[in-house]
């Protein structure tokens, strides 16, 4: 992931969606790679030793300035590999993403002792890290594979709804406190404020329907 990030000049984020250990330090990895400009996966990975491309597809977005690709690779990961560290401590990896040169890892440990062992090993092998938060929860959360969720969400929204959500997110509309207003977002998109409000509410309703709506058997 780090090597891809260094080679991809306009990288926005690289997320590890799934991985399976093969042998001798080799993993099959599924990545979601987002960039502020177009890129060719074969050329991007051509000079990275120990990496073979299995599969590559573009994920449609509402923005012409952003390209997102789902990539499956066979990669030889040298120790320490962050996913390997997490799994060795019997911890569930919920999310691993690289953004702006920084890894963000969300994981679920069985108890405090397992968490401390994981934190100690990460610090010993990778160096100092910032602990953003710790919460106690009865449910462990889903292990990785959030990239599939992105594809499902994108398939349920129209291009106009995606554009509104993406613009609102990038301009801090969902921040607390908000960093922009609906009027400013409407001006940015060149649409009426009433149109923006309607698209935003419809997009939010569609997203919530995926979670709370009736399940199809």
Secondary structure, 3 states (H helix, E strand, C coil): CHHHHHHCCCEEEEEEEEEEEEECCEEEEEEEEEECCCCCHHHHHCCCCCEEEEEEEEECCCCCCCEEEEEEEEEECCCCCHHHHHHHCCCEEEEEEEECCEEEEEEECCCHHHHHHHHHHHHHHHCCCCCCCCCCCCCCCCCCCHHHHHHHHHHHCCHHHHHHHHHHHHCCCCCCCCCCCHHHHHHHHCCCHHHHHHHHHHHHHHHHHHHHCCCCC
